Amino acid sequence: MAAISISAFHGAYGTKISDFTVGTLTPNAGDFEVRLNTTDTNGKNISHHEMIVALKWFIRALEQGGGTVNIVTLSGGAAPPPLV
């Protein structure tokens, strides 16, 4: 099963492709990583549109929080990353 990995460092603006590391496997390449399989468990190709829809599901889960998503906020007076 092939995959696409996209990672970025905390504090990156994310406005240009050079802010990201893109590959088939990019562990330890940044502070945030998204990994998407390009085929499903039956070997059927997953389209870019389907990947975007799935990412929106994860964004909604993070925004809603709840019992299944544990978000740890910054501590020690650290400044948050810039908003774009």
DAUR-V237164 format. One line per field, one symbol per residue. ss: DSSP state (A for helix, B for strand, O for the rest). psi: psi as a letter, one per 40 degrees, with the letter a starting at -180 (. if undefined). A space follows every 50 residues. Layout:
# DAUR-V237164
ss=???
psi=???
This chain:
# DAUR-V237164
ss=OOBBBBBBOOOOOOOOAAABBBBOOOOOOOOBBBBBBOBOOOOOBOOAAA AAAAAAAAAAAAAAOOOOOOOOOOOOOOOOOOOO
psi=hiihhhiiiheidfeideeihhadhfieeidhhhhhieiaeeehihiddd dddddddddddddebaeehhhhiiifehiiiii.
